[in-house]
Amino acid sequence: MAYAIPPAQVSVFARNRLLMALNRHQQAIGRYDVVVVGGGAMGAASARALAMRGHRVALVEQFEAGHDRGSSHGPSRIFRLAYQDASYVPLAQRALTLWRELSEECGTALLETTGGIDHGPPEVLDEIADGLAARGAASRRLTATDAIQRWPGMHFEDPVLLQPDAGRLNADATVRALHERAAALGVDVATGERVDDVNVTSDGVEVVTSDRSLVGDVAVVAAGAWLPKLAPSLGLKDELPELVVTQEQPAYYDAPDAERWPVFVHHGDRPHYGLFTPGLGVKVGEHGTGVVVDPDDRPPADVERLRRLSSYVGRWLPGADPSPTRVDTCLYTTTPDERFVLRRFGRVVVCSACSGHGFKFVPAIGERVATLATES
């Protein structure tokens, strides 16, 4: 059962109090409207969005909240509107509005605007600039010489495209805020419970964890790198695109002036990205070059790949010390075309906003998943 959201003129505080009361009332029913599997950024955003619409929701996460075993952890992620595939631009624009609303709601600045640059082959920048212009988003071209003068700690050999709305997201703070807001809105948040099966029944779904079963009308599966392991139990193995799980390993480098640098994407045969991360220096990574792994059995960081990344830093970021101060690992779950899987299959909604470029869209994905889960 769903309840209507109060009129817009009702204050956010009053609306949230009412939603909490409605959700607690529904707890007596013993059945959820939606059970969300996976408490990373996407699952938590979906649970919050559903609760904001008055639905009774359970959120089940196999590890502790904010863990570092998946794809949602770490102190920084890039937010950008600039995409070679212009179909992502309106989704990013919607996400920008929702990031600001979420920051206001939780009282924490989750997004810091720094501006962002793309550099590389001119034809790639042409596609990006055209896509931005078609959606009314600003951008400006710089020559390599102009860009070096503006950011002397960075090196450029090709034209540069500057987009002013880009910035840095605090990933850890985002996951924490989404869990807190979801719980405050009445979501039953369970951590440390691994989901073993999702069974579709004649009148709903049964989500079987290591401890119990939860019954609902619909299940949202936002299991990240564990989605391929759950797909057979969902009966969707042949319905989903190939999902390849890889371990990526960005690293951090001291760079005294990096706080003034924009976030960047360097296009080429082996794309790179980077952004200043407070307290850690500049974070630099290769996009989508990791080794295929089992998310439950991961190898240590690869020394040779780290040497390759440091060599990149030495050439393209002369303002940084090419000796890394920290190496992280995270998981990508990648489709063949790097597009997201946001689809409803009967009583199951699959949310895999993935392929290493999804975090910027988190609140917009939550909004879309809530619509998929509640509209027949």
Salt bridges, closest charged atoms under 4 A:
ASP33 OD2 - HIS55 ND1 3.73
GLU61 OE2 - HIS67 NE2 3.15
GLU64 OE2 - ARG69 NH1 3.26
ASP85 OD2 - ARG339 NH1 2.52
GLU105 OE1 - ARG48 NH2 2.53
GLU105 OE2 - ARG181 NE 2.69
GLU112 OE1 - ARG168 NH2 2.51
ASP118 OD2 - HIS267 NE2 2.73
ASP126 OD1 - ARG141 NH2 2.50
GLU157 OE2 - HIS155 NE2 3.15
GLU157 OE1 - ARG315 NH2 3.18
ASP188 OD2 - ARG56 NH2 3.39
GLU193 OE2 - ARG212 NH2 3.05
ASP217 OD1 - ARG31 NE 2.71
GLU248 OE1 - ARG305 NH2 3.87
ASP257 OD1 - ARG260 NH2 2.84
GLU286 OE2 - HIS272 NE2 3.85
GLU286 OE1 - ARG308 NH2 2.70
ASP294 OD1 - LYS229 NZ 2.86
ASP296 OD2 - ARG194 NH2 2.93
ASP296 OD2 - LYS229 NZ 2.65
GLU304 OE1 - ARG307 NH1 3.12
ASP328 OD1 - ARG326 NE 2.95
GLU338 OE1 - HIS287 NE2 3.34
GLU367 OE2 - ARG94 NH2 2.52
